C-alpha cells in the first residue's frame, strides 16, 4: 500500500513538473534559430554603434574597417540594374604646368540602393477603328483578360497580397494600413475578395500538387491545429491542417521537394486515408494512432519519428536528475551522430552504413529499454516513455534497412512552422472556406520556397497564364518546381 502511494505521488510530482515546464519553461527542446538571431541583432547593433563612435575620434581606424568591409562583402548580384553616377573633378587643368589633364583610369565602387515599393497605374487604351465608306463595322482589339473582372488590381498586385499574407505573415488589415500610407485606400474586405478569387483559380494547381506528391514512394505527414471562426457559437472551433511533404535531397533523390496542406474540420483517422487515397509507399509520421488505420490497408508502411520519441525522455530529464532518461538521450544522440555523417550520400550507401553502425546500437538500445522497464513503476511517466518507444519499435527502426527514410519527421515539421507563425498573426481563419484557401495558397508558396523559386514572380506568372486560358492538359508546367530562376527574371 505504501509503495503504491509513493509511486502515485512520484507520478503526480512528474506531472506537476511537466505542467510547470509547459507553463513557464521553454517549449522547444532546442533554442529556435529565429530566437538566437533576434538576440544577436541587438549585440551586433551595439558593436556597430561602438565602431561609429570610434570613427569620430580615430579616422585611421575608420579607414581600416572600410577596407575590411570591401574585402568581405562580396559582389552584388549581376541581375540588379546598375545606375552609374560619375563623380569627377571640376577643373581638368594641371595645377603645376596648367596643361590639360587626361584620364588614366578610374576607381569603381558599388553600393546597394533601394527604391521603396510604390503603386503605379497601368492605363490600357484600345483605339476604335471604322470605315468611312461603311455604316457598320467598328473594329477594336479585345480587352485583355483580368483575374478580377471590372476590378482594379493587376495579377501582380494580387500576387503581392497573397505573398504578403501567406509568406510574410501580414494579415489583410495590416496590408490595408500599409497601402493607406501611400494614399491607396483599399478596404480589408476588398483584399479578401481578391484572395478568394485567386484561391479559386489556383485550386486545380493545389489538387494537382497533391496528386503528384502521392505518386512518390515516400512522404512525410503531420498535422497542426487551425482555429476557425464559428459564428453560430460566437467563438472559434478547432480544425486541422494536414501537411504532406516530400524531400529526397538528404539521399540525393532526383525528384524536387514539395509540400501540400489540406484542411479538415477534425483530426479523425479517415482524413489522411481520404487525402492519401492511391498513395503506395512509406509514410513517415509521428506517433498519432490514426495513421495505423492507413497502414492496415496494406499499401502504406509507417516509419516513426525519433524526435517525438526522444521528446518524452527529454521532458523527464529537463526538470531535474533522471539517470535513465538522461542515458536514453545519450543513446539516441549516437544515432543522430551517424546520420549527420551520411547526410547527402546515396540511399544505398546510407543503408549499408546504417546496417553496420546503427543496427548494433538499435539492438542494444531495445534490450536496455526492456530491462529498465522491468525495474521501474509501470504507472510512472518514464514507463510511458519506454512503452511509447517499444510499441513503435518496428517503425522506429525501419530506417536501418531503407536509406530513403530519415531518422525523424523534421522535414514536414519545418514546413508547418510558417503556418504556425501565420496562425499567430492572423489568430484564426474566418471560415472553413477561408481555411481551405489558406491551405491551397500556402502549399504553392512553401513549395516555391523549397525549390528556391521566388513566390511573387511565380504567382504573378501563374495567375497571368490562368487568366489567359492556360490549357488544363499542360497544368504540370505551372507547378512550382517547373519554374527556374532564369525563367522568372523576365516576369519579376
N, C-alpha and C positions, 0 to 999 in steps of 0.2 A: 504493500500500500504506500509506504513512504517512498519507495523507489519510483513508483508511478507518478506520485505527486511531484517529485524532483524533476522527472522527465517532462511533465507538463509545464512546470514552472520554467524550465530552460527553453522549452519551445515558445512559450509566451514572451519570454525575455528577447528571444531572437526576432520574433515578430515585431516587438516594440522597436528594437534597434533598426530593423528594416524600414519601418514606417518613419522613424526619425531621419534616416538617411534620405528617403524619398522626399520628405517634407523640408528638410534643412540642408541636406548634403548635395553634392554634385550628382547630376543624373547620369552622365556618361561615364563609362569606365576609363576612357582616356580624355584628356582635355581637347575639345574641338579645335581644329586648326583656326577657324574663324575667331575663336576666343583668344588664342595666343597672338594672332596677328593684331587684334584690337589692342592688346596690351603693348605690343611692340610699337604701334603707331605713336603712342604718347612718348615712349622712350626716344624714338627717332626724332620726334619733333623737338624734344628738349636738346638733343645733340645738335640739331641744325640751328636752334636758337643760340646755343653757345658759340657755334662757329661764326655765326653772323656777328655776334658781339665781339669776337676776337678780330674779325676782319676790319673793324673800325679802328682798332689800335695797332694792328700788325699787318700792314699791306703785303709784306713778303709772304706771310702765311696764307693770305688770300690767293695770291698768285700760284702757290704750290698746290693748294686744294683745287684750283681751277684746272691746272694741268692734269691732276689725278682724275678729275671728272671726265675730261676729254678722252683719257685713255680707257676708262672703264665703261663709258656709257653705251658703246656700240653704235651701230648705224641705224638711222631711221628707215622704216620700210620704203622700198622703192616705189610702191604704187601710190604713195601720197603725192598730191600735186605740189610742185615747187613754185614759190613766188619769190623771185630774186630781187633783192634790194642792194644797189651799188652805193657804197659809201666811199667817195673819192675826195681828193684834196681840191680846194677851191682854186688854188694858184699853181699852175704847172710850169712855173719859171724856176730855174735853178737858183737857190739862194746865194751861190758863190759867184758863178760867171754870168748869171742872168740869161743863160741859154734855155732852150726848151727841154723839158723832162720827157722821157719816153718810157713807155710801160715795159717792165721787165718781168712781171709775174703778178700774182695776187694771193692773198690768204682767203680761204673759204671756210665758213662755219655754218652749221645748221642748228636751228632750234625748233622745237615742237610748238606750233601755234594752234589755237582752237578758235573756230568760228561758232558761237553759240547757236544751238538749234533754233531755227526760226521757221515760221509758216510762210508759204507763198501761195499765190493764186494762179492756177492754170486756166487760162482763158481759151476755150475751144470755139473757133469761128468756122462756120460752114456756109460758104457763099452759095447763093442760089443762081442758077443759070436758066435762061429761057430764050426761045427763038422769036425774033421779031416778026417772022412771017406766019407763025402758028399761034392759035389761041391757047392751046394747052401745051403741056409738056415741060413743066418746070423740072429741072434736073438739080439734084443736090446729093452730096455724099451722105451716106447713112451715119447716124450719130454713133460714136464709139460706145461699146458696151460698158456698163457700170455694175459694180457689185451692189451698190445701193442706188436703185433706180430713182431718179429725181432728187438724190441726196447730194450733200456737199463733198464727202471725202473721196479722195483717190484711193486706190488699193494700197499704196504706200502708207497713207495716213492710217488706214485700218490696221495694217501690219504693225505700225508703230504702237498703236493702242494695245494690240494683242501681246506684243513683246514686253511692253511696259508692265502689263498686268500679270502675265504668266511667267516671264523670265526675270524681270526686275522687281517683281512683287509690289507693284504700285496699284492699289485699288483705284477704281474708276473715279471716285470722288477726289482723290489726291491728284489724279491726272487732270481733272477739270480745273482744280486750283492752279496747277502749273500753267495750263493753257490760258487761264484768265490773266495771268501776269503779263502775257503778250497781247492782251486785248482781244482774245478769242473766247467768246462766251459759248461754251459747249456744256449743256446740262448732262449730268451723270446718266440720266435716262436715255439721252441721245447716244452716248458712248455705249451703253448697254445694248441698244438696238443694233449698233454696228457689230458688236461682238457676237450677238445672236445670229445675225445674218452670215457672218464669216464662219461661225461654227457649223451652220447648216451646209454651207458649201464645202467645208473641209471634212464633213462626216465620212464620205466614201474613202478618203485617204486614211482616216483613223481605222476604219474597218479593214482596209487592205493591209495596213501595217500590222494589225493583229494577225491577219491571215498569213502574212509572210513569216512572222515570228513562230507561228505554230508549225511551220514546215521545218523548223530547225530540229536537231536531235537532242538539244539540251537547253533548258530555260531555267531562270531564277523566278521565284514568285514570293510575293509578300503583300501585305495589306496595311492600310492605315485608316484611322477614323476620318470622317468627313462630316462635320456639323452642317446640317441643312435646316433652313428656316421652315418651321411647321406652323403656318398661320392659324390653323384651326385650334391649336392648343396654346398659342401665344408664346411659344418657345421653340428651341431647336430640337431636332431629332438627330440621332447618330447614324449616318450612313457609312459606307465603306468604299474606299478607293483601292481597288486591287491593282497591283503592278506586276507586269510580266516582262522580264528583261533577258536579253541575250548579249553575251560579251565573251567572245572567243580569243581576245587578244592575249590573255595570260599564257595560252599554249600555242599561239601563232596561227589560229584559225583564219581562214580566208573570208568568212562571212563578216559583214560590217556589224557593229554593235547597234542595239536599238532597245527601246523600252516603250511599252504601251500601258496606259492606265484605263481601267474600266470601272465605272461607278456602279454600285449596287446598294440598295436600301438596307441591306443587312449583311451578316457575316456567315450565313448558312453554307454548309458544305456544297450545296447544289450550285452555288455561284461559280467557283473555279471549275466545276465539272462542265457547266454550260460554256464558260469562257474558253476553255481549252478543249472543246469538242474537236476531235480529229488529231489532236497532238499525240505523237508517239515518241517516247524517249525518256530522258532523265529530267526530273524536276527537282531543283534544289530549293529547299524551303526551311522554315523554322519548325518549331515543334507543334504547330497547330494541328489538332487531331482531324480537322475537316479534310485535310489533304489525303488522309488514308483512304477515304472512300473513292477518291480519284484513282489511287493506286490499285484498289481492289478490282478494277475493271480489266487490269492486265496489260494495258498499253503503256503505263507510266511507272517508272521506278523512282522512288524518293531517295534523295540524298539530303541528309540533315546537316544543320549548321553548327559548327563547333563554337562559334561565337556565342550563340544562345545557350549552349550547354555550359560554356565557361562562365557566363554571367551568373549562373546560380552559385557557383563556388566563389566568384568574386564578391558577391553580396554578403557571403558568410565571412570572408576573410577581411573585408574592409573595416567593420566596426571594432574589431579587437583581435586578440590572439585566437587563431583557429588552425592548428597544425595540419589537420587532414585537408581542409580546404586550401590552405597555402601550398601544400605538397601537390595537390591536384593542379593548381595553377602553374607550378613549375613544370609538371609533366606535359601539360598542354602547350606550354611555351616551346618545348622541344619540337613539336610538330610544326609550329609556325616558323621556327628557325630553318627547318628543312625546306618549307615552302618558299621562303624568301630566296634561297639559293637556286631553286629550279624555276622561278618565275620567268616566263618568256621562252622556255625551251619547248620542244615539240611534245605532243601528248604521249608519244611512245617513250621518250626519254624520261618524262615525269613519272610514268607508270613504273618503269624499271627501277628508278631511284627510290620511289615510294615503297616498292616491294622489298627493296634491300634495306632501307633505313627506317621507314615509318611502320612497316609491318611488325617488327620486333617490339617497337615502342607501344603499338596498339595492343599486342598480346599481353605485355607486361602491365599496361595500364588497366586493362579489363580485369585481370587477376587481382590486381591491387584494389580496385573498386569493390569487387565481390568480397574480398577479405575484410575490408573496412566496414562494409555494410553489415557483416555479421557481428561486429564488435560494438555497434552504436545503437542507440534507441531508434526504433523504427518509426517513431512518431515525430522525430525532430526534422528541422529544415535540411540538415545535412543528409539525412536518409532520403529525403525527397529529391535532393540534387543528384544523388548517386543513382537512385531508381530512374530518374529522368534520362540519365546517360545510358544506363544498361538497357532500358526498354527501347531505345532507339539505336542500339549499337550497330546493327546491320547497316542502317542508313548512314550513320556517322562514319563508318569505315569503308563505305563504298568507293570513296575517292582513291583508295590504295590500288584498286585494280582498274581504274579508268583515269587516264591523265587529263581528260577534259573537265573533270569535276574539281571544283575549288574546295578549300577547306571550310569556307563559310559562305554566308549569303550576303556578304557586304556589297556585292556589285549592285544588287537591286535596292538595298537599303540606302546606298548613296543616291540613287535616283528618287528616293522618297523624300530626302531632305529638302529639295526645293519645294515640294508640295507642302511640307510641314511649315516652312517659312512663309509661303504664300497664305496658308491657312491662318497663321498667326496674325498676319497683317489684315486679311480680309474678314477674319472672325468666323464666317460661315458662308455657305453657298445659299443663294436666295430661294432655290427650289431644286427638285430632283433634276429638272431640265438644265438648270444652271450648273449643277454638279457634273452632268454629262458633257456639257460644253467645256468645263474645266478639264475633264479627263481627255477629251479629244485634242484640244489645242495644246495642252501641256505635253501630250505624247509626242507631237510633232516637234515642239520646241526642244524638249530634252533629248530626243533622238538627234536633232541637229547638233546640239552641244557635244554629244558623244562622238559624232563624226566630224567635229571641227568645221561645221558649216554655220555661217552667220544666220541666225534665225530671222532677222529683219529682212535681209536680202532674199532669203528663201521664201518667206511668206509673201513678200511683195510679188515675186515672180510667179509663185504658185497661184495666188489669187487672180493675178492678171491672166494667166493661162486658162484658169477655170472659167472666168467671165467670158473669155473669147472662145469658149466651146472646145476645150481640150478633149480629145476623144477618150472615152472611158476605157477603150481597149489598150490605151497606152498609159494607164494610170501609174504603172511602175516607174515611169520617167519622173513622176512628181514626188516620189518618196525621198526623204531627206538624204539618204546615203547615195542617191543617184546624182546629187549635186557635188560639185567640186569647187574649191576656192576660186580657181581661174574662171569657172563658168559664171560666177556671181559678180565678178568685177564690173561687168558692163551694166548689171542691174543696180548695183549699190549707188 
